């Protein structure tokens, strides 16, 4: 019963924040349109709400992964502008590892085949990564995909107990499993 009430309150707060994007926005300094516009996606898995908020950079004819834009084997802020954030209304497991309910910044370490997904406590301008604030690191296998101009996150294979969050940009798809 208490969990249901808390989930309802959390859902209402997400709805209110969704109607007022500046309630979640970090200080951006001006009101100009962004080259990499902000976006968000949310998914309910069972009764757990998962929300990802991020900036959407474009390929714009550049080499994305493995070059100077997003080098392999180095921490990437995983998006543009402010920290990409992921919020869980309840405790979850990600790639089989436990993670407490809350909001985390989402960083990655891209590799040619394997990626590390990092959940970090420090929510800031996206380039201010602090490894000492890492809460969880998990690995996943990247997949080839059709070209996609702008970075995007979405969910697939959603059931009452799990779902797959997917990071997709350029010709790469990076899935990670969330279980509730």
SEDO-613525 format. One record per atom (N, C-alpha, C): residue number from 0; atom name; residue in one letter; x, y, z. Coordinates in steps of 0.2 Angstrom, whole numbers, plus 5000, padded with zeros to 4 digits. Layout:
BEGIN
(NUM; 'CA'; 'a'; (X; Y; Z))
...
***
This chain:
BEGIN
(0; 'N'; 'x'; (5004; 4994; 5000))
(0; 'CA'; 'x'; (5000; 5000; 5000))
(0; 'C'; 'x'; (5004; 5006; 5000))
(1; 'N'; 'x'; (5009; 5007; 5005))
(1; 'CA'; 'x'; (5014; 5012; 5005))
(1; 'C'; 'x'; (5018; 5013; 4998))
(2; 'N'; 'x'; (5020; 5007; 4996))
(2; 'CA'; 'x'; (5023; 5008; 4989))
(2; 'C'; 'x'; (5019; 5010; 4984))
(3; 'N'; 'x'; (5013; 5009; 4984))
(3; 'CA'; 'x'; (5008; 5011; 4979))
(3; 'C'; 'x'; (5007; 5019; 4979))
(4; 'N'; 'x'; (5007; 5021; 4985))
(4; 'CA'; 'x'; (5006; 5028; 4987))
(4; 'C'; 'x'; (5012; 5032; 4985))
(5; 'N'; 'x'; (5018; 5029; 4986))
(5; 'CA'; 'x'; (5024; 5033; 4984))
(5; 'C'; 'x'; (5025; 5033; 4977))
(6; 'N'; 'x'; (5023; 5027; 4974))
(6; 'CA'; 'x'; (5024; 5027; 4966))
(6; 'C'; 'x'; (5019; 5032; 4963))
(7; 'N'; 'x'; (5013; 5033; 4966))
(7; 'CA'; 'x'; (5008; 5038; 4963))
(7; 'C'; 'x'; (5011; 5045; 4964))
(8; 'N'; 'x'; (5014; 5046; 4970))
(8; 'CA'; 'x'; (5017; 5053; 4971))
(8; 'C'; 'x'; (5023; 5054; 4966))
(9; 'N'; 'x'; (5027; 5049; 4966))
(9; 'CA'; 'x'; (5033; 5050; 4961))
(9; 'C'; 'x'; (5030; 5051; 4954))
(10; 'N'; 'x'; (5025; 5047; 4952))
(10; 'CA'; 'x'; (5022; 5048; 4945))
(10; 'C'; 'x'; (5020; 5055; 4944))
(11; 'N'; 'x'; (5016; 5058; 4949))
(11; 'CA'; 'x'; (5013; 5064; 4949))
(11; 'C'; 'x'; (5019; 5070; 4948))
(12; 'N'; 'x'; (5024; 5069; 4952))
(12; 'CA'; 'x'; (5030; 5073; 4952))
(12; 'C'; 'x'; (5033; 5073; 4945))
(13; 'N'; 'x'; (5034; 5067; 4942))
(13; 'CA'; 'x'; (5036; 5067; 4935))
(13; 'C'; 'x'; (5032; 5071; 4930))
(14; 'N'; 'x'; (5025; 5070; 4931))
(14; 'CA'; 'x'; (5020; 5073; 4927))
(14; 'C'; 'x'; (5021; 5081; 4928))
(15; 'N'; 'x'; (5021; 5083; 4934))
(15; 'CA'; 'x'; (5022; 5090; 4935))
(15; 'C'; 'x'; (5028; 5093; 4932))
(16; 'N'; 'x'; (5034; 5089; 4933))
(16; 'CA'; 'x'; (5040; 5091; 4930))
(16; 'C'; 'x'; (5040; 5091; 4922))
(17; 'N'; 'x'; (5036; 5086; 4920))
(17; 'CA'; 'x'; (5036; 5086; 4912))
(17; 'C'; 'x'; (5032; 5092; 4910))
(18; 'N'; 'x'; (5027; 5094; 4913))
(18; 'CA'; 'x'; (5023; 5100; 4911))
(18; 'C'; 'x'; (5027; 5107; 4912))
(19; 'N'; 'x'; (5032; 5107; 4917))
(19; 'CA'; 'x'; (5036; 5112; 4918))
(19; 'C'; 'x'; (5043; 5110; 4917))
(20; 'N'; 'x'; (5046; 5110; 4911))
(20; 'CA'; 'x'; (5053; 5108; 4910))
(20; 'C'; 'x'; (5058; 5111; 4913))
(21; 'N'; 'x'; (5057; 5118; 4915))
(21; 'CA'; 'x'; (5062; 5122; 4919))
(21; 'C'; 'x'; (5063; 5119; 4926))
(22; 'N'; 'x'; (5058; 5115; 4928))
(22; 'CA'; 'x'; (5058; 5113; 4935))
(22; 'C'; 'x'; (5064; 5108; 4936))
(23; 'N'; 'x'; (5066; 5104; 4930))
(23; 'CA'; 'x'; (5071; 5099; 4930))
(23; 'C'; 'x'; (5077; 5102; 4927))
(24; 'N'; 'x'; (5077; 5107; 4923))
(24; 'CA'; 'x'; (5082; 5110; 4919))
(24; 'C'; 'x'; (5088; 5113; 4924))
(25; 'N'; 'x'; (5094; 5112; 4922))
(25; 'CA'; 'x'; (5099; 5115; 4926))
(25; 'C'; 'x'; (5100; 5122; 4923))
(26; 'N'; 'x'; (5103; 5126; 4926))
(26; 'CA'; 'x'; (5105; 5133; 4924))
(26; 'C'; 'x'; (5108; 5133; 4917))
(27; 'N'; 'x'; (5105; 5136; 4912))
(27; 'CA'; 'x'; (5108; 5136; 4906))
(27; 'C'; 'x'; (5111; 5142; 4903))
(28; 'N'; 'x'; (5109; 5148; 4907))
(28; 'CA'; 'x'; (5113; 5154; 4905))
(28; 'C'; 'x'; (5109; 5158; 4900))
(29; 'N'; 'x'; (5105; 5155; 4896))
(29; 'CA'; 'x'; (5101; 5159; 4891))
(29; 'C'; 'x'; (5095; 5155; 4889))
(30; 'N'; 'x'; (5091; 5159; 4885))
(30; 'CA'; 'x'; (5084; 5155; 4883))
(30; 'C'; 'x'; (5085; 5154; 4875))
(31; 'N'; 'x'; (5091; 5154; 4872))
(31; 'CA'; 'x'; (5091; 5153; 4865))
(31; 'C'; 'x'; (5090; 5145; 4863))
(32; 'N'; 'x'; (5088; 5144; 4857))
(32; 'CA'; 'x'; (5087; 5137; 4855))
(32; 'C'; 'x'; (5094; 5134; 4855))
(33; 'N'; 'x'; (5094; 5127; 4857))
(33; 'CA'; 'x'; (5100; 5124; 4857))
(33; 'C'; 'x'; (5101; 5120; 4851))
(34; 'N'; 'x'; (5108; 5119; 4849))
(34; 'CA'; 'x'; (5110; 5115; 4843))
(34; 'C'; 'x'; (5108; 5108; 4845))
(35; 'N'; 'x'; (5109; 5106; 4851))
(35; 'CA'; 'x'; (5107; 5099; 4853))
(35; 'C'; 'x'; (5101; 5099; 4858))
(36; 'N'; 'x'; (5095; 5099; 4855))
(36; 'CA'; 'x'; (5089; 5100; 4859))
(36; 'C'; 'x'; (5089; 5095; 4865))
(37; 'N'; 'x'; (5086; 5097; 4870))
(37; 'CA'; 'x'; (5084; 5092; 4876))
(37; 'C'; 'x'; (5078; 5088; 4874))
(38; 'N'; 'x'; (5079; 5082; 4877))
(38; 'CA'; 'x'; (5073; 5077; 4876))
(38; 'C'; 'x'; (5073; 5072; 4882))
(39; 'N'; 'x'; (5067; 5069; 4883))
(39; 'CA'; 'x'; (5066; 5064; 4888))
(39; 'C'; 'x'; (5062; 5059; 4886))
(40; 'N'; 'x'; (5063; 5053; 4889))
(40; 'CA'; 'x'; (5058; 5047; 4888))
(40; 'C'; 'x'; (5057; 5044; 4895))
(41; 'N'; 'x'; (5051; 5041; 4896))
(41; 'CA'; 'x'; (5050; 5038; 4902))
(41; 'C'; 'x'; (5046; 5031; 4900))
(42; 'N'; 'x'; (5047; 5026; 4905))
(42; 'CA'; 'x'; (5044; 5020; 4904))
(42; 'C'; 'x'; (5042; 5017; 4910))
(43; 'N'; 'x'; (5036; 5014; 4911))
(43; 'CA'; 'x'; (5034; 5011; 4917))
(43; 'C'; 'x'; (5036; 5003; 4916))
(44; 'N'; 'x'; (5040; 5000; 4920))
(44; 'CA'; 'x'; (5041; 4993; 4920))
(44; 'C'; 'x'; (5038; 4990; 4927))
(45; 'N'; 'x'; (5033; 4986; 4926))
(45; 'CA'; 'x'; (5029; 4984; 4932))
(45; 'C'; 'x'; (5026; 4990; 4935))
(46; 'N'; 'x'; (5028; 4992; 4941))
(46; 'CA'; 'x'; (5025; 4998; 4944))
(46; 'C'; 'x'; (5031; 5003; 4945))
(47; 'N'; 'x'; (5037; 5002; 4942))
(47; 'CA'; 'x'; (5043; 5006; 4943))
(47; 'C'; 'x'; (5043; 5011; 4937))
(48; 'N'; 'x'; (5044; 5017; 4938))
(48; 'CA'; 'x'; (5045; 5022; 4933))
(48; 'C'; 'x'; (5052; 5024; 4931))
(49; 'N'; 'x'; (5054; 5023; 4925))
(49; 'CA'; 'x'; (5061; 5025; 4923))
(49; 'C'; 'x'; (5061; 5031; 4918))
(50; 'N'; 'x'; (5064; 5036; 4920))
(50; 'CA'; 'x'; (5065; 5042; 4915))
(50; 'C'; 'x'; (5072; 5044; 4914))
(51; 'N'; 'x'; (5073; 5045; 4907))
(51; 'CA'; 'x'; (5080; 5047; 4905))
(51; 'C'; 'x'; (5079; 5054; 4902))
(52; 'N'; 'x'; (5083; 5059; 4904))
(52; 'CA'; 'x'; (5083; 5066; 4901))
(52; 'C'; 'x'; (5090; 5067; 4898))
(53; 'N'; 'x'; (5090; 5070; 4892))
(53; 'CA'; 'x'; (5097; 5071; 4889))
(53; 'C'; 'x'; (5096; 5076; 4884))
(54; 'N'; 'x'; (5102; 5078; 4881))
(54; 'CA'; 'x'; (5103; 5082; 4876))
(54; 'C'; 'x'; (5104; 5078; 4870))
(55; 'N'; 'x'; (5102; 5080; 4864))
(55; 'CA'; 'x'; (5102; 5076; 4858))
(55; 'C'; 'x'; (5107; 5079; 4852))
(56; 'N'; 'x'; (5113; 5077; 4853))
(56; 'CA'; 'x'; (5118; 5080; 4848))
(56; 'C'; 'x'; (5117; 5076; 4841))
(57; 'N'; 'x'; (5119; 5079; 4836))
(57; 'CA'; 'x'; (5118; 5076; 4829))
(57; 'C'; 'x'; (5125; 5074; 4826))
(58; 'N'; 'x'; (5124; 5069; 4822))
(58; 'CA'; 'x'; (5130; 5067; 4818))
(58; 'C'; 'x'; (5133; 5072; 4814))
(59; 'N'; 'x'; (5129; 5076; 4810))
(59; 'CA'; 'x'; (5131; 5082; 4806))
(59; 'C'; 'x'; (5138; 5080; 4802))
(60; 'N'; 'x'; (5138; 5074; 4799))
(60; 'CA'; 'x'; (5143; 5072; 4795))
(60; 'C'; 'x'; (5150; 5070; 4798))
(61; 'N'; 'x'; (5150; 5070; 4805))
(61; 'CA'; 'x'; (5156; 5069; 4808))
(61; 'C'; 'x'; (5157; 5062; 4810))
(62; 'N'; 'x'; (5163; 5059; 4811))
(62; 'CA'; 'x'; (5164; 5053; 4814))
(62; 'C'; 'x'; (5163; 5053; 4821))
(63; 'N'; 'x'; (5158; 5049; 4823))
(63; 'CA'; 'x'; (5155; 5050; 4830))
(63; 'C'; 'x'; (5160; 5045; 4835))
(64; 'N'; 'x'; (5160; 5039; 4834))
(64; 'CA'; 'x'; (5163; 5034; 4839))
(64; 'C'; 'x'; (5170; 5032; 4836))
(65; 'N'; 'x'; (5175; 5033; 4841))
(65; 'CA'; 'x'; (5181; 5031; 4839))
(65; 'C'; 'x'; (5186; 5036; 4837))
(66; 'N'; 'x'; (5183; 5042; 4836))
(66; 'CA'; 'x'; (5187; 5048; 4834))
(66; 'C'; 'x'; (5187; 5053; 4839))
(67; 'N'; 'x'; (5188; 5059; 4837))
(67; 'CA'; 'x'; (5189; 5065; 4843))
(67; 'C'; 'x'; (5183; 5066; 4846))
(68; 'N'; 'x'; (5177; 5065; 4843))
(68; 'CA'; 'x'; (5170; 5067; 4845))
(68; 'C'; 'x'; (5169; 5063; 4852))
(69; 'N'; 'x'; (5169; 5056; 4851))
(69; 'CA'; 'x'; (5168; 5052; 4856))
(69; 'C'; 'x'; (5173; 5046; 4856))
(70; 'N'; 'x'; (5179; 5047; 4859))
(70; 'CA'; 'x'; (5184; 5042; 4858))
(70; 'C'; 'x'; (5182; 5036; 4862))
(71; 'N'; 'x'; (5185; 5030; 4859))
(71; 'CA'; 'x'; (5184; 5024; 4863))
(71; 'C'; 'x'; (5188; 5024; 4869))
(72; 'N'; 'x'; (5186; 5020; 4874))
(72; 'CA'; 'x'; (5189; 5019; 4880))
(72; 'C'; 'x'; (5191; 5025; 4885))
(73; 'N'; 'x'; (5186; 5030; 4884))
(73; 'CA'; 'x'; (5187; 5036; 4888))
(73; 'C'; 'x'; (5180; 5038; 4890))
(74; 'N'; 'x'; (5179; 5041; 4896))
(74; 'CA'; 'x'; (5172; 5042; 4899))
(74; 'C'; 'x'; (5169; 5048; 4894))
(75; 'N'; 'x'; (5163; 5046; 4892))
(75; 'CA'; 'x'; (5159; 5051; 4888))
(75; 'C'; 'x'; (5153; 5053; 4892))
(76; 'N'; 'x'; (5151; 5059; 4892))
(76; 'CA'; 'x'; (5145; 5062; 4895))
(76; 'C'; 'x'; (5139; 5059; 4893))
(77; 'N'; 'x'; (5139; 5056; 4887))
(77; 'CA'; 'x'; (5133; 5052; 4885))
(77; 'C'; 'x'; (5127; 5057; 4883))
(78; 'N'; 'x'; (5128; 5062; 4879))
(78; 'CA'; 'x'; (5123; 5067; 4877))
(78; 'C'; 'x'; (5127; 5074; 4876))
(79; 'N'; 'x'; (5123; 5079; 4876))
(79; 'CA'; 'x'; (5125; 5086; 4876))
(79; 'C'; 'x'; (5123; 5090; 4881))
(80; 'N'; 'x'; (5126; 5095; 4882))
(80; 'CA'; 'x'; (5123; 5100; 4887))
(80; 'C'; 'x'; (5124; 5098; 4894))
(81; 'N'; 'x'; (5119; 5098; 4898))
(81; 'CA'; 'x'; (5119; 5096; 4905))
(81; 'C'; 'x'; (5120; 5088; 4906))
(82; 'N'; 'x'; (5121; 5086; 4912))
(82; 'CA'; 'x'; (5121; 5078; 4913))
(82; 'C'; 'x'; (5115; 5075; 4910))
(83; 'N'; 'x'; (5116; 5069; 4906))
(83; 'CA'; 'x'; (5111; 5065; 4905))
(83; 'C'; 'x'; (5109; 5062; 4912))
(84; 'N'; 'x'; (5102; 5062; 4913))
(84; 'CA'; 'x'; (5100; 5059; 4920))
(84; 'C'; 'x'; (5096; 5053; 4919))
(85; 'N'; 'x'; (5096; 5048; 4923))
(85; 'CA'; 'x'; (5091; 5043; 4923))
(85; 'C'; 'x'; (5088; 5042; 4930))
(86; 'N'; 'x'; (5082; 5042; 4931))
(86; 'CA'; 'x'; (5078; 5042; 4937))
(86; 'C'; 'x'; (5074; 5035; 4938))
(87; 'N'; 'x'; (5075; 5032; 4943))
(87; 'CA'; 'x'; (5071; 5026; 4945))
(87; 'C'; 'x'; (5067; 5027; 4951))
(88; 'N'; 'x'; (5060; 5026; 4951))
(88; 'CA'; 'x'; (5056; 5027; 4956))
(88; 'C'; 'x'; (5056; 5022; 4962))
(89; 'N'; 'x'; (5059; 5016; 4960))
(89; 'CA'; 'x'; (5060; 5010; 4965))
(89; 'C'; 'x'; (5067; 5007; 4964))
(90; 'N'; 'x'; (5070; 5003; 4968))
(90; 'CA'; 'x'; (5076; 5000; 4967))
(90; 'C'; 'x'; (5075; 4995; 4961))
(91; 'N'; 'x'; (5081; 4994; 4958))
(91; 'CA'; 'x'; (5081; 4990; 4951))
(91; 'C'; 'x'; (5087; 4986; 4951))
(92; 'N'; 'x'; (5088; 4982; 4946))
(92; 'CA'; 'x'; (5094; 4979; 4945))
(92; 'C'; 'x'; (5095; 4981; 4937))
(93; 'N'; 'x'; (5102; 4983; 4936))
(93; 'CA'; 'x'; (5104; 4985; 4929))
(93; 'C'; 'x'; (5109; 4980; 4927))
(94; 'N'; 'x'; (5108; 4976; 4922))
(94; 'CA'; 'x'; (5113; 4971; 4919))
(94; 'C'; 'x'; (5114; 4966; 4925))
(95; 'N'; 'x'; (5109; 4965; 4929))
(95; 'CA'; 'x'; (5110; 4960; 4935))
(95; 'C'; 'x'; (5113; 4963; 4941))
(96; 'N'; 'x'; (5115; 4970; 4941))
(96; 'CA'; 'x'; (5118; 4973; 4947))
(96; 'C'; 'x'; (5113; 4977; 4951))
(97; 'N'; 'x'; (5112; 4977; 4957))
(97; 'CA'; 'x'; (5107; 4981; 4961))
(97; 'C'; 'x'; (5109; 4989; 4961))
(98; 'N'; 'x'; (5104; 4993; 4960))
(98; 'CA'; 'x'; (5104; 5000; 4960))
(98; 'C'; 'x'; (5098; 5003; 4964))
(99; 'N'; 'x'; (5099; 5007; 4969))
(99; 'CA'; 'x'; (5094; 5010; 4973))
(99; 'C'; 'x'; (5090; 5015; 4969))
(100; 'N'; 'x'; (5084; 5016; 4971))
(100; 'CA'; 'x'; (5079; 5021; 4968))
(100; 'C'; 'x'; (5083; 5028; 4969))
(101; 'N'; 'x'; (5082; 5032; 4964))
(101; 'CA'; 'x'; (5085; 5039; 4964))
(101; 'C'; 'x'; (5086; 5042; 4957))
(102; 'N'; 'x'; (5090; 5047; 4957))
(102; 'CA'; 'x'; (5092; 5050; 4950))
(102; 'C'; 'x'; (5099; 5050; 4950))
(103; 'N'; 'x'; (5102; 5048; 4944))
(103; 'CA'; 'x'; (5109; 5048; 4943))
(103; 'C'; 'x'; (5111; 5051; 4936))
(104; 'N'; 'x'; (5117; 5053; 4936))
(104; 'CA'; 'x'; (5119; 5055; 4929))
(104; 'C'; 'x'; (5122; 5049; 4926))
(105; 'N'; 'x'; (5121; 5049; 4919))
(105; 'CA'; 'x'; (5123; 5043; 4915))
(105; 'C'; 'x'; (5129; 5045; 4911))
(106; 'N'; 'x'; (5134; 5041; 4912))
(106; 'CA'; 'x'; (5140; 5042; 4908))
(106; 'C'; 'x'; (5141; 5035; 4905))
(107; 'N'; 'x'; (5145; 5035; 4900))
(107; 'CA'; 'x'; (5147; 5029; 4897))
(107; 'C'; 'x'; (5155; 5029; 4895))
(108; 'N'; 'x'; (5157; 5023; 4894))
(108; 'CA'; 'x'; (5164; 5022; 4891))
(108; 'C'; 'x'; (5163; 5018; 4885))
(109; 'N'; 'x'; (5163; 5021; 4879))
(109; 'CA'; 'x'; (5162; 5017; 4873))
(109; 'C'; 'x'; (5168; 5013; 4871))
(110; 'N'; 'x'; (5167; 5007; 4869))
(110; 'CA'; 'x'; (5172; 5003; 4866))
(110; 'C'; 'x'; (5170; 5001; 4859))
(111; 'N'; 'x'; (5174; 4998; 4855))
(111; 'CA'; 'x'; (5172; 4995; 4849))
(111; 'C'; 'x'; (5166; 4990; 4849))
(112; 'N'; 'x'; (5167; 4986; 4854))
(112; 'CA'; 'x'; (5162; 4981; 4855))
(112; 'C'; 'x'; (5158; 4981; 4862))
(113; 'N'; 'x'; (5162; 4982; 4867))
(113; 'CA'; 'x'; (5159; 4982; 4874))
(113; 'C'; 'x'; (5159; 4990; 4876))
(114; 'N'; 'x'; (5153; 4991; 4880))
(114; 'CA'; 'x'; (5153; 4998; 4883))
(114; 'C'; 'x'; (5152; 4997; 4890))
(115; 'N'; 'x'; (5154; 5002; 4894))
(115; 'CA'; 'x'; (5153; 5002; 4901))
(115; 'C'; 'x'; (5148; 5008; 4902))
(116; 'N'; 'x'; (5142; 5006; 4906))
(116; 'CA'; 'x'; (5137; 5011; 4908))
(116; 'C'; 'x'; (5138; 5013; 4915))
(117; 'N'; 'x'; (5139; 5020; 4916))
(117; 'CA'; 'x'; (5141; 5022; 4923))
(117; 'C'; 'x'; (5135; 5026; 4926))
(118; 'N'; 'x'; (5133; 5024; 4932))
(118; 'CA'; 'x'; (5128; 5028; 4936))
(118; 'C'; 'x'; (5132; 5032; 4941))
(119; 'N'; 'x'; (5131; 5039; 4941))
(119; 'CA'; 'x'; (5135; 5043; 4945))
(119; 'C'; 'x'; (5130; 5048; 4949))
(120; 'N'; 'x'; (5132; 5049; 4955))
(120; 'CA'; 'x'; (5128; 5054; 4960))
(120; 'C'; 'x'; (5129; 5061; 4958))
(121; 'N'; 'x'; (5134; 5063; 4954))
(121; 'CA'; 'x'; (5135; 5070; 4953))
(121; 'C'; 'x'; (5131; 5072; 4947))
(122; 'N'; 'x'; (5126; 5077; 4948))
(122; 'CA'; 'x'; (5122; 5079; 4942))
(122; 'C'; 'x'; (5124; 5086; 4941))
(123; 'N'; 'x'; (5127; 5088; 4935))
(123; 'CA'; 'x'; (5130; 5094; 4934))
(123; 'C'; 'x'; (5130; 5096; 4927))
(124; 'N'; 'x'; (5134; 5101; 4925))
(124; 'CA'; 'x'; (5135; 5102; 4918))
(124; 'C'; 'x'; (5139; 5095; 4915))
(125; 'N'; 'x'; (5137; 5093; 4910))
(125; 'CA'; 'x'; (5139; 5086; 4908))
(125; 'C'; 'x'; (5147; 5084; 4907))
(126; 'N'; 'x'; (5151; 5089; 4907))
(126; 'CA'; 'x'; (5158; 5088; 4907))
(126; 'C'; 'x'; (5162; 5087; 4914))
(127; 'N'; 'x'; (5158; 5088; 4919))
(127; 'CA'; 'x'; (5161; 5088; 4926))
(127; 'C'; 'x'; (5160; 5081; 4929))
(128; 'N'; 'x'; (5163; 5076; 4926))
(128; 'CA'; 'x'; (5163; 5069; 4928))
(128; 'C'; 'x'; (5168; 5068; 4934))
(129; 'N'; 'x'; (5165; 5065; 4939))
(129; 'CA'; 'x'; (5169; 5064; 4945))
(129; 'C'; 'x'; (5169; 5056; 4947))
(130; 'N'; 'x'; (5174; 5052; 4945))
(130; 'CA'; 'x'; (5174; 5045; 4946))
(130; 'C'; 'x'; (5172; 5043; 4954))
(131; 'N'; 'x'; (5174; 5047; 4958))
(131; 'CA'; 'x'; (5173; 5045; 4965))
(131; 'C'; 'x'; (5165; 5045; 4967))
(132; 'N'; 'x'; (5161; 5048; 4963))
(132; 'CA'; 'x'; (5154; 5049; 4964))
(132; 'C'; 'x'; (5150; 5043; 4960))
(133; 'N'; 'x'; (5154; 5038; 4957))
(133; 'CA'; 'x'; (5151; 5032; 4954))
(133; 'C'; 'x'; (5147; 5028; 4959))
(134; 'N'; 'x'; (5141; 5026; 4957))
(134; 'CA'; 'x'; (5137; 5022; 4961))
(134; 'C'; 'x'; (5137; 5015; 4958))
(135; 'N'; 'x'; (5137; 5014; 4952))
(135; 'CA'; 'x'; (5137; 5008; 4948))
(135; 'C'; 'x'; (5140; 5008; 4942))
(136; 'N'; 'x'; (5144; 5003; 4940))
(136; 'CA'; 'x'; (5146; 5002; 4933))
(136; 'C'; 'x'; (5144; 4995; 4930))
(137; 'N'; 'x'; (5142; 4995; 4924))
(137; 'CA'; 'x'; (5140; 4989; 4921))
(137; 'C'; 'x'; (5142; 4989; 4914))
(138; 'N'; 'x'; (5143; 4983; 4911))
(138; 'CA'; 'x'; (5145; 4982; 4904))
(138; 'C'; 'x'; (5140; 4979; 4900))
(139; 'N'; 'x'; (5140; 4981; 4894))
(139; 'CA'; 'x'; (5135; 4978; 4889))
(139; 'C'; 'x'; (5139; 4978; 4882))
(140; 'N'; 'x'; (5136; 4975; 4878))
(140; 'CA'; 'x'; (5138; 4974; 4871))
(140; 'C'; 'x'; (5135; 4978; 4866))
(141; 'N'; 'x'; (5139; 4982; 4862))
(141; 'CA'; 'x'; (5136; 4987; 4857))
(141; 'C'; 'x'; (5134; 4983; 4851))
(142; 'N'; 'x'; (5129; 4985; 4848))
(142; 'CA'; 'x'; (5127; 4982; 4841))
(142; 'C'; 'x'; (5127; 4987; 4836))
(143; 'N'; 'x'; (5128; 4984; 4830))
(143; 'CA'; 'x'; (5127; 4988; 4824))
(143; 'C'; 'x'; (5120; 4990; 4823))
(144; 'N'; 'x'; (5118; 4996; 4820))
(144; 'CA'; 'x'; (5111; 4998; 4819))
(144; 'C'; 'x'; (5111; 5003; 4812))
(145; 'N'; 'x'; (5105; 5004; 4810))
(145; 'CA'; 'x'; (5105; 5008; 4804))
(145; 'C'; 'x'; (5107; 5015; 4807))
(146; 'N'; 'x'; (5109; 5019; 4802))
(146; 'CA'; 'x'; (5111; 5026; 4804))
(146; 'C'; 'x'; (5106; 5030; 4807))
(147; 'N'; 'x'; (5107; 5034; 4812))
(147; 'CA'; 'x'; (5102; 5038; 4816))
(147; 'C'; 'x'; (5106; 5045; 4817))
(148; 'N'; 'x'; (5103; 5050; 4814))
(148; 'CA'; 'x'; (5106; 5057; 4815))
(148; 'C'; 'x'; (5107; 5059; 4822))
(149; 'N'; 'x'; (5102; 5059; 4826))
(149; 'CA'; 'x'; (5102; 5062; 4833))
(149; 'C'; 'x'; (5102; 5057; 4838))
(150; 'N'; 'x'; (5106; 5058; 4843))
(150; 'CA'; 'x'; (5106; 5053; 4849))
(150; 'C'; 'x'; (5099; 5052; 4851))
(151; 'N'; 'x'; (5097; 5046; 4853))
(151; 'CA'; 'x'; (5091; 5045; 4856))
(151; 'C'; 'x'; (5091; 5039; 4861))
(152; 'N'; 'x'; (5087; 5039; 4866))
(152; 'CA'; 'x'; (5086; 5034; 4870))
(152; 'C'; 'x'; (5078; 5031; 4869))
(153; 'N'; 'x'; (5077; 5025; 4870))
(153; 'CA'; 'x'; (5071; 5022; 4870))
(153; 'C'; 'x'; (5071; 5015; 4874))
(154; 'N'; 'x'; (5065; 5012; 4874))
(154; 'CA'; 'x'; (5064; 5006; 4878))
(154; 'C'; 'x'; (5061; 5001; 4873))
(155; 'N'; 'x'; (5064; 4995; 4874))
(155; 'CA'; 'x'; (5061; 4989; 4870))
(155; 'C'; 'x'; (5060; 4983; 4875))
(156; 'N'; 'x'; (5056; 4978; 4873))
(156; 'CA'; 'x'; (5056; 4972; 4876))
(156; 'C'; 'x'; (5053; 4973; 4883))
(157; 'N'; 'x'; (5048; 4977; 4884))
(157; 'CA'; 'x'; (5046; 4979; 4891))
(157; 'C'; 'x'; (5041; 4974; 4893))
(158; 'N'; 'x'; (5041; 4972; 4899))
(158; 'CA'; 'x'; (5037; 4967; 4902))
(158; 'C'; 'x'; (5035; 4969; 4909))
(159; 'N'; 'x'; (5032; 4965; 4913))
(159; 'CA'; 'x'; (5030; 4967; 4920))
(159; 'C'; 'x'; (5036; 4967; 4925))
(160; 'N'; 'x'; (5041; 4964; 4922))
(160; 'CA'; 'x'; (5047; 4963; 4927))
(160; 'C'; 'x'; (5054; 4966; 4924))
(161; 'N'; 'x'; (5054; 4968; 4918))
(161; 'CA'; 'x'; (5060; 4970; 4915))
(161; 'C'; 'x'; (5059; 4974; 4908))
(162; 'N'; 'x'; (5064; 4978; 4906))
(162; 'CA'; 'x'; (5064; 4981; 4900))
(162; 'C'; 'x'; (5071; 4983; 4898))
(163; 'N'; 'x'; (5072; 4984; 4892))
(163; 'CA'; 'x'; (5079; 4986; 4889))
(163; 'C'; 'x'; (5079; 4993; 4887))
(164; 'N'; 'x'; (5083; 4997; 4891))
(164; 'CA'; 'x'; (5084; 5004; 4889))
(164; 'C'; 'x'; (5089; 5004; 4883))
(165; 'N'; 'x'; (5088; 5008; 4878))
(165; 'CA'; 'x'; (5093; 5008; 4872))
(165; 'C'; 'x'; (5095; 5015; 4871))
(166; 'N'; 'x'; (5102; 5016; 4870))
(166; 'CA'; 'x'; (5105; 5022; 4868))
(166; 'C'; 'x'; (5107; 5020; 4860))
(167; 'N'; 'x'; (5105; 5025; 4856))
(167; 'CA'; 'x'; (5106; 5024; 4849))
(167; 'C'; 'x'; (5108; 5031; 4846))
(168; 'N'; 'x'; (5114; 5030; 4842))
(168; 'CA'; 'x'; (5116; 5036; 4839))
(168; 'C'; 'x'; (5121; 5034; 4833))
(169; 'N'; 'x'; (5121; 5037; 4828))
(169; 'CA'; 'x'; (5125; 5035; 4822))
(169; 'C'; 'x'; (5123; 5028; 4820))
(170; 'N'; 'x'; (5128; 5024; 4819))
(170; 'CA'; 'x'; (5126; 5017; 4817))
(170; 'C'; 'x'; (5127; 5012; 4823))
(171; 'N'; 'x'; (5126; 5014; 4829))
(171; 'CA'; 'x'; (5127; 5010; 4835))
(171; 'C'; 'x'; (5121; 5010; 4840))
(172; 'N'; 'x'; (5120; 5004; 4842))
(172; 'CA'; 'x'; (5114; 5003; 4847))
(172; 'C'; 'x'; (5117; 5000; 4853))
(173; 'N'; 'x'; (5116; 5003; 4859))
(173; 'CA'; 'x'; (5119; 5001; 4865))
(173; 'C'; 'x'; (5113; 4999; 4870))
(174; 'N'; 'x'; (5111; 4993; 4871))
(174; 'CA'; 'x'; (5106; 4991; 4876))
(174; 'C'; 'x'; (5108; 4989; 4883))
(175; 'N'; 'x'; (5104; 4991; 4888))
(175; 'CA'; 'x'; (5105; 4988; 4894))
(175; 'C'; 'x'; (5099; 4986; 4898))
(176; 'N'; 'x'; (5099; 4981; 4901))
(176; 'CA'; 'x'; (5093; 4978; 4904))
(176; 'C'; 'x'; (5092; 4981; 4911))
(177; 'N'; 'x'; (5085; 4982; 4912))
(177; 'CA'; 'x'; (5083; 4985; 4919))
(177; 'C'; 'x'; (5078; 4980; 4921))
(178; 'N'; 'x'; (5079; 4977; 4927))
(178; 'CA'; 'x'; (5074; 4973; 4930))
(178; 'C'; 'x'; (5071; 4976; 4937))
(179; 'N'; 'x'; (5065; 4975; 4938))
(179; 'CA'; 'x'; (5061; 4977; 4944))
(179; 'C'; 'x'; (5059; 4972; 4949))
***
